[in-house]
Amino acid sequence: MHTPTLLRWAVVSAFLSCSTARAQVSLPGFELERLDVTLGRNSIVSGNGQLLVPGGMSVALAGQYQHLPLVLRNGERRLDLVRSRASVLLAGSYGVLSWLELGIQLPVVLWQKGDDPRTVGLAPLASQGLGTPVLQARFGLLSQRAEQPVDLALDLAMGLPVGSSHALARDAGPRFQARATVGMPLGPLQSSFEAGVLLRSRNPLAPPSTSGQALEVRLGALLATTGKQLRGELALRGAFAADSSQPSIEVLAGGRLPLNPELELFALAGPGLGATPGTPIARVLLGVSFRREPPPRMEFLTEPVPRFRLEEAQKPKKEEVRPETVVPVPTRELMPSEDPST
């Protein structure tokens, strides 16, 4: 057997026997957080296919609360291993090229608490710890700014296994994610859809498997109002994992309030459906984001333009006077004088 399998059976055995022995089994560490955070011009919970302009930057600070993200069950017996969890996330992104945007995310678990796991022979969890840092690259494939029909972007991300396993904030190995996002106007609303896959270490609480990796398909959709005032958002997110018997679904609704052209507040909340570890019964997300982008660059003509003076344009042109042929008209002075003698 692999080590994760042995640990899993140790956890299950301890939970089934309700052992009160002095020796306690540590719960195998894994990443409990399932929320994908997006950066840049996107909503904090869903992408829209847009990229920052070159030289643009975006920074977001978000705090969230989760209720009952991890519950262990054995028939009628139940252990709320993580009843309440609060975390904070610092995320930033930078527009490198018109088709490339780079970003980083740094999560931290501030505190978490639940039932005492020592009653079933498990070691207590750490109440705080560093989460899984994420490095991300976004590639722009289509853009409405370039007069194309939709915004289309491809995200490639990697989660580093450097978080706290005792706080359930890291996997045994790195995480790799690929996600495509398309955004388009839908009447007075802005809509976006995303689909991606996540390759991560297998959840140690899942049934045994010969593979130490698990593939997870993630889907999402977003509807948002537009304008410069308060904007509303409604997001639907779903995940289907190979090491879970049921999907994880969350619905989040909220809004964004601009304080000035660069700074805005956001708040979202909603329920979660499913017993997959990391799917809370309720989630609340609050934060502030800052975005600054340089104005678009002026386009220069490839051919030189002849100099043109405004004074010359406003000054009326003089009409050219062509010399005319003068035909002498006979007058009395030119006519021969009459002879009075005739």
C-alpha positions as CSV (number, residue, x, y, z in Angstrom):
1,M,0.0,0.0,0.0
2,H,1.0,3.6,-0.6
3,T,1.6,5.8,2.4
4,P,-1.5,8.0,1.8
5,T,-3.6,4.8,1.8
6,L,-2.2,3.6,5.1
7,L,-2.9,7.0,6.6
8,R,-6.4,7.0,5.3
9,W,-7.2,3.6,6.8
10,A,-5.6,4.8,10.0
11,V,-7.9,7.8,10.1
12,V,-11.0,5.7,9.2
13,S,-10.1,3.1,11.8
14,A,-9.7,5.7,14.5
15,F,-13.0,7.3,13.6
16,L,-14.9,4.0,13.5
17,S,-13.5,2.7,16.8
18,C,-13.8,6.0,18.6
19,S,-10.4,5.3,20.1
20,T,-9.4,7.2,23.2
21,A,-5.9,5.8,23.3
22,R,-3.0,8.1,24.0
23,A,-1.5,7.7,20.6
24,Q,-3.2,10.1,18.1
25,V,-3.2,9.9,14.4
26,S,-2.6,13.1,12.4
27,L,-5.1,13.7,9.7
28,P,-3.3,13.6,6.3
29,G,-2.8,17.1,4.9
30,F,-4.6,18.3,1.8
31,E,-5.8,21.6,0.3
32,L,-9.3,22.2,1.7
33,E,-9.9,25.4,-0.2
34,R,-11.9,24.9,-3.4
35,L,-12.6,28.5,-4.4
36,D,-10.8,29.7,-7.6
37,V,-9.9,33.4,-7.3
38,T,-9.5,35.4,-10.6
39,L,-7.4,38.5,-11.1
40,G,-7.2,41.6,-13.2
41,R,-10.3,42.9,-14.9
42,N,-12.4,39.9,-13.8
43,S,-14.8,39.3,-11.0
44,I,-13.0,37.9,-7.9
45,V,-14.9,34.6,-8.4
46,S,-15.2,34.3,-12.1
47,G,-13.2,35.3,-15.2
48,N,-14.6,37.3,-18.2
49,G,-11.9,36.7,-20.8
50,Q,-10.4,40.2,-20.5
51,L,-6.7,41.1,-19.9
52,L,-5.1,44.1,-18.4
53,V,-3.5,46.5,-20.9
54,P,0.3,46.5,-21.0
55,G,1.6,48.2,-18.0
56,G,-1.7,47.9,-16.0
57,M,-1.7,46.4,-12.6
58,S,-4.4,45.0,-10.2
59,V,-4.2,44.2,-6.5
60,A,-7.0,42.6,-4.4
61,L,-7.3,41.9,-0.7
62,A,-10.1,39.5,0.2
63,G,-11.3,37.9,3.4
64,Q,-13.7,35.0,3.6
65,Y,-15.6,33.0,6.1
66,Q,-16.7,29.3,5.5
67,H,-19.2,27.4,7.6
68,L,-18.8,23.6,7.8
69,P,-16.3,23.0,5.0
70,L,-15.3,19.6,6.4
71,V,-17.6,17.1,8.1
72,L,-16.7,13.4,8.7
73,R,-19.6,11.0,8.9
74,N,-20.0,7.3,9.9
75,G,-23.6,6.4,9.7
76,E,-25.4,8.5,12.3
77,R,-22.2,9.6,13.8
78,R,-20.8,13.0,12.8
79,L,-17.7,15.0,13.5
80,D,-17.6,18.6,12.5
81,L,-13.8,18.6,12.0
82,V,-13.8,22.2,10.6
83,R,-17.0,24.0,11.6
84,S,-15.8,27.6,11.0
85,R,-12.9,28.8,8.9
86,A,-11.6,32.4,8.2
87,S,-8.9,33.2,5.7
88,V,-7.5,36.1,3.8
89,L,-6.1,36.3,0.3
90,L,-3.7,38.8,-1.3
91,A,-3.7,38.6,-5.1
92,G,-2.0,40.7,-7.7
93,S,-1.6,40.7,-11.5
94,Y,0.3,42.8,-14.1
95,G,-0.2,43.3,-17.8
96,V,3.0,42.4,-19.6
97,L,1.9,42.4,-23.2
98,S,-1.4,42.9,-25.0
99,W,-1.9,39.1,-25.0
100,L,-0.1,38.2,-21.7
101,E,-0.9,38.8,-18.0
102,L,1.0,37.4,-15.0
103,G,-0.4,37.0,-11.5
104,I,0.2,35.6,-8.1
105,Q,-2.0,34.6,-5.1
106,L,-1.0,34.2,-1.5
107,P,-3.7,32.8,0.9
108,V,-3.4,32.6,4.7
109,V,-5.7,30.7,7.1
110,L,-6.4,33.1,10.0
111,W,-8.3,30.7,12.2
112,Q,-10.4,27.5,12.1
113,K,-12.2,25.5,14.7
114,G,-14.5,22.5,15.1
115,D,-15.2,19.5,17.2
116,D,-12.3,18.1,19.2
117,P,-10.8,15.4,17.0
118,R,-9.1,13.8,20.0
119,T,-12.3,12.1,20.9
120,V,-11.8,9.8,17.9
121,G,-8.1,9.5,18.2
122,L,-7.1,12.2,15.8
123,A,-4.6,14.9,16.5
124,P,-5.9,18.5,16.6
125,L,-5.6,20.7,13.5
126,A,-3.5,23.8,13.4
127,S,-5.7,26.9,13.8
128,Q,-3.5,29.0,11.5
129,G,-1.2,28.5,8.6
130,L,0.0,29.5,5.1
131,G,-2.1,28.4,2.2
132,T,-1.1,27.2,-1.2
133,P,0.5,30.0,-3.2
134,V,-0.5,30.1,-6.9
135,L,1.4,31.4,-9.9
136,Q,-0.7,32.2,-13.0
137,A,-0.3,33.2,-16.6
138,R,-3.2,34.5,-18.7
139,F,-3.1,34.4,-22.5
140,G,-5.5,36.5,-24.5
141,L,-6.8,34.8,-27.6
142,L,-9.7,37.1,-28.6
143,S,-10.6,40.6,-27.5
144,Q,-13.6,42.9,-28.1
145,R,-11.2,45.8,-27.9
146,A,-9.7,44.5,-31.1
147,E,-13.3,44.5,-32.6
148,Q,-13.6,40.7,-32.2
149,P,-16.9,39.2,-31.2
150,V,-16.0,37.9,-27.7
151,D,-13.2,38.0,-25.1
152,L,-11.4,34.7,-24.8
153,A,-8.5,33.9,-22.5
154,L,-6.6,30.8,-21.4
155,D,-5.3,30.6,-17.9
156,L,-2.4,28.3,-16.8
157,A,-1.8,28.1,-13.0
158,M,0.4,26.2,-10.7
159,G,-0.1,25.8,-6.9
160,L,3.1,25.4,-4.9
161,P,3.1,22.8,-2.1
162,V,4.6,25.1,0.5
163,G,1.5,25.7,2.7
164,S,0.7,24.3,6.1
165,S,-0.5,20.7,5.9
166,H,-1.5,20.7,9.6
167,A,-4.0,23.5,8.7
168,L,-5.3,21.6,5.7
169,A,-3.9,24.3,3.4
170,R,-1.6,22.3,1.0
171,D,-1.6,19.2,-1.1
172,A,1.1,16.5,-1.0
173,G,2.4,17.8,-4.4
174,P,2.0,20.7,-6.8
175,R,-1.4,21.6,-8.4
176,F,-1.7,22.3,-12.1
177,Q,-4.8,24.0,-13.6
178,A,-5.8,25.0,-17.1
179,R,-8.9,27.1,-17.7
180,A,-10.6,28.8,-20.7
181,T,-12.9,31.8,-20.2
182,V,-15.1,33.5,-22.7
183,G,-17.0,36.8,-22.0
184,M,-19.6,38.6,-24.1
185,P,-22.4,41.1,-23.6
186,L,-25.9,39.7,-23.1
187,G,-28.3,42.5,-23.6
188,P,-27.8,44.9,-20.6
189,L,-25.7,42.3,-18.8
190,Q,-22.2,41.0,-19.1
191,S,-22.0,37.2,-19.2
192,S,-19.0,34.9,-18.9
193,F,-18.5,31.1,-19.0
194,E,-15.4,29.1,-18.0
195,A,-14.3,25.5,-18.1
196,G,-11.1,24.0,-16.9
197,V,-9.3,21.0,-15.4
198,L,-7.3,20.7,-12.2
199,L,-4.7,18.0,-11.6
200,R,-3.9,17.6,-7.9
201,S,-2.8,15.0,-5.4
202,R,-5.5,12.5,-4.5
203,N,-7.6,13.4,-1.4
204,P,-6.4,11.0,1.4
205,L,-10.0,10.7,2.6
206,A,-11.2,9.3,-0.7
207,P,-11.4,5.6,-1.5
208,P,-8.1,3.9,-2.2
209,S,-6.7,4.1,-5.7
210,T,-3.6,3.0,-7.5
211,S,-3.0,6.5,-8.7
212,G,-1.7,9.2,-6.4
213,Q,-3.2,12.0,-8.7
214,A,-6.8,13.0,-9.2
215,L,-8.4,15.0,-12.1
216,E,-11.1,17.5,-11.4
217,V,-13.3,19.3,-13.9
218,R,-14.4,22.8,-13.0
219,L,-17.2,24.8,-14.6
220,G,-18.5,28.3,-13.9
221,A,-20.9,31.0,-15.2
222,L,-21.4,34.6,-14.3
223,L,-24.0,37.3,-14.9
224,A,-23.1,40.9,-14.0
225,T,-24.7,44.3,-14.5
226,T,-22.7,47.1,-16.1
227,G,-22.1,50.7,-15.4
228,K,-20.0,53.0,-13.2
229,Q,-22.2,52.7,-10.1
230,L,-23.1,49.7,-8.0
231,R,-23.0,46.5,-10.0
232,G,-24.6,43.2,-9.2
233,E,-23.1,39.7,-9.7
234,L,-24.5,36.2,-9.7
235,A,-22.0,33.3,-10.1
236,L,-22.5,29.6,-10.3
237,R,-19.6,27.2,-9.8
238,G,-19.3,23.4,-10.0
239,A,-16.6,20.9,-9.6
240,F,-16.6,17.2,-10.6
241,A,-13.6,15.2,-9.1
242,A,-12.5,11.7,-9.9
243,D,-11.9,11.0,-6.2
244,S,-15.4,12.1,-5.1
245,S,-18.8,10.4,-5.6
246,Q,-20.7,13.7,-5.9
247,P,-20.1,17.1,-7.3
248,S,-19.4,20.3,-5.5
249,I,-21.7,23.2,-6.4
250,E,-21.7,26.8,-5.0
251,V,-23.9,29.8,-5.8
252,L,-22.5,33.3,-4.9
253,A,-24.4,36.5,-5.3
254,G,-23.3,40.1,-4.4
255,G,-22.1,43.3,-5.9
256,R,-19.2,45.7,-6.5
257,L,-19.2,49.3,-5.4
258,P,-16.7,51.7,-7.0
259,L,-15.2,54.3,-4.6
260,N,-13.3,56.0,-7.4
261,P,-12.1,55.0,-10.9
262,E,-9.4,52.8,-9.4
263,L,-10.7,51.5,-6.1
264,E,-13.8,49.4,-5.4
265,L,-15.3,47.2,-2.7
266,F,-16.9,43.9,-3.4
267,A,-19.0,41.4,-1.3
268,L,-20.5,38.0,-2.2
269,A,-22.2,35.3,-0.3
270,G,-24.1,32.1,-1.0
271,P,-24.7,28.4,-0.2
272,G,-22.8,25.3,-1.1
273,L,-24.2,21.9,-2.1
274,G,-22.5,18.6,-1.7
275,A,-20.5,16.7,0.9
276,T,-17.2,17.0,-0.9
277,P,-14.4,18.2,1.5
278,G,-14.0,22.0,1.1
279,T,-17.6,22.6,0.1
280,P,-19.1,24.8,2.9
281,I,-22.7,25.1,3.7
282,A,-22.3,28.9,3.4
283,R,-19.5,31.2,2.2
284,V,-19.1,35.0,2.7
285,L,-16.5,36.9,0.8
286,L,-15.6,40.6,1.4
287,G,-12.7,42.6,0.0
288,V,-11.3,45.6,-1.8
289,S,-9.5,45.8,-5.2
290,F,-7.3,48.4,-6.8
291,R,-6.7,48.6,-10.6
292,R,-4.7,51.1,-12.5
293,E,-4.2,51.0,-16.3
294,P,-2.3,53.5,-18.5
295,P,-4.3,55.2,-21.2
296,P,-4.3,53.5,-24.6
297,R,-1.3,54.4,-26.7
298,M,-1.8,56.7,-29.7
299,E,-1.4,55.1,-33.1
300,F,1.2,56.6,-35.5
301,L,0.7,56.6,-39.2
302,T,3.3,54.8,-41.3
303,E,3.3,57.5,-44.0
304,P,4.4,61.0,-43.3
305,V,1.7,63.7,-43.4
306,P,2.6,67.0,-45.2
307,R,2.9,70.0,-43.0
308,F,-0.3,72.0,-42.9
309,R,-0.7,75.4,-41.2
310,L,-4.0,76.4,-39.8
311,E,-3.4,80.0,-40.8
312,E,-3.1,79.0,-44.4
313,A,-6.3,77.0,-44.2
314,Q,-8.3,79.9,-42.8
315,K,-6.8,82.6,-45.1
316,P,-8.9,82.9,-48.3
317,K,-7.0,82.4,-51.5
318,K,-6.5,85.3,-53.8
319,E,-8.2,85.0,-57.2
320,E,-5.7,85.0,-60.0
321,V,-6.4,87.9,-62.5
322,R,-5.8,86.8,-66.0
323,P,-4.8,89.6,-68.5
324,E,-7.5,90.2,-71.0
325,T,-7.1,91.4,-74.5
326,V,-8.3,95.0,-74.7
327,V,-10.3,95.8,-77.8
328,P,-10.3,99.6,-78.5
329,V,-13.7,101.1,-78.7
330,P,-13.9,104.0,-81.1
331,T,-14.9,107.3,-79.5
332,R,-15.6,110.7,-80.8
333,E,-12.1,111.7,-80.0
334,L,-10.7,109.0,-82.2
335,M,-13.1,109.5,-85.1
336,P,-12.0,111.9,-87.9
337,S,-13.4,115.4,-87.4
338,E,-16.1,116.6,-89.8
339,D,-15.3,119.3,-92.4
340,P,-17.6,122.2,-91.9
341,S,-17.3,123.2,-95.5
342,T,-18.9,119.9,-96.7
